[in-house]
Amino acid sequence: MSISTQLLKGIITKNNPSAPLSFTGVSTDTRTIQEGNLFVPLIGERFDGHDYVEQALSKGAQASLWATSVPVPESLKNEDRLLFVNDTLFALQAMAKAYLRQTEPTVVAVTGSNGKTTVKDLLYATLAPLGSIYKTQGNYNNHIGLPLTVLSMPANCQTLILEMGMSGLGEIELLSKLATPDIAVVTNIGESHLEQLGSRENIAKAKMEIALGLKPTGVLFLDGDEPLLSHYVKEGVQTVGFSSENKIVIHDLEAREDGYSFTIDEHSYDIKLIGEHNVKNAAYAVSVALHLGLSPEQVARSLERVAISKMRLEKIEGQKGALLLNDAYNASPTSMKAAIKTLKAYPNYEKKVAVLGDIYELGIDEEALHRSVADEITEPITTAVLVGEKGQWIADEMKRRGSNIPFVSFVEKEEATDYIEGLLDGKTVVLFKASRGLELESIVDKLKREEG
């Protein structure tokens, strides 16, 4: 099965080719379009992809969709490569849904406030023995990115792992009903998107929309240690966690220098990931893999080959022999506290520096939630460096409490960089954690060991 106009059956309203057209792929961006692609011009608040259709065709696009509501310019009046549809976004999503119906991979969907990408990467490793496998690339996890992920999947794919993100109610429901997953995983409920959703209860409700598109025979895996998810637990739902009340219980947790070992159902597993929260992330991957018929031995071997996406507690060699822990991809109060806990437990370093910055989209309680991070900044942390305007709230709270941990705050990253550089030596490990918008990784880039 290839990507063709057959996927648009009943959707093309004009210029439907008499014989199906096949495409090398689907693109919404002329900057990355490839020869033979189908171009899909999307309309946003500040752009209209129809303005770039001529450019897409000149770069080798086989054809382009065109919304019937958009006037066709004179330069394209005689262009027979325009395929007219009522709504280009709907057409993109319908193509993805049709492609899944025809290729029939096992679909594993993952959502949650934290850990989505890590669980996706862990699943990609543990499910590899099942055959051809594909996963969401980068952050293509929304109403546009997910269908593009599906349409970039090889036709022979047997297992498709889809990350599902959201910023409001109704968004994951759309994604789930598009993908109709065989398995769905909800990693946890944190504070991300509190600004839009108002409460953690609403965040849980939004994340649980993943179950609305689940196939009738599908299985749902939940964070069984999260009280907000308890009333979603019904017959057939698999709860995962440390509590003995869960259906899948994590036992015998043991920290090691480069990761952890743990036991599920009397079988031991090792992960080379730091952070106790990653043990539960691994447990989801183990549980799904076992459910799909892989043996504990196969799963244990696969976990040894895990490659995690960048900026998720990524270990980087710093200047003067220091170790940098780059966890700056994103942050919530929950994930920031977990990262600090990881830093405190990290072995073989005398000095432990926590570089913490702004957390966005927390809504009316953002100051209190930032201040709550101070709860975790205790010994053996040796220095806390607070960065950004919102990061100052953490510093203020440490000052208010009379914290015995030395701390310093900077609004500007450049000043923070100079200060942190002075702390580096071979006995120091430094954690970097903040929301994506602060781009704290720019400090990491300046402090990492120079090649050569």
Secondary structure, DSSP 8 states (H G I E B T S, - for coil): --EEGGGGTTTEEE---SS--EESEEES-TTT--TTEEE---B-SS-BGGGGHHHHHHTT-SEEEEETTS---GGGTT-TTEEEES-HHHHHHHHHHHHHHHH--EEEEEE-SS-HHHHHHHHHHHTGGGSSEEE--TT--STTHHHHHHHHS-TT-SEEEEE---SSTTHHHHHHHHH--SEEEE----STTHHHH-SHHHHHHHHGGGGGG--TT-EEEEETT-GGGGGG--TT-EEEESSTTSSEE-EEEEEETTEEEEEETTEEEEE---STHHHHHHHHHHHHHHHTT--HHHHHHHHTT----TTSSEEEEBGGG-EEEE--S---HHHHHHHHHHHHH--S-SEEEEEEE-----GGGHHHHHHHGGGG--TT--EEEEESTTHHHHHHHHHHHT-SS-EEEESSHHHHHHHHHTT-STTEEEEEE--GGG-THHHHHHHB----
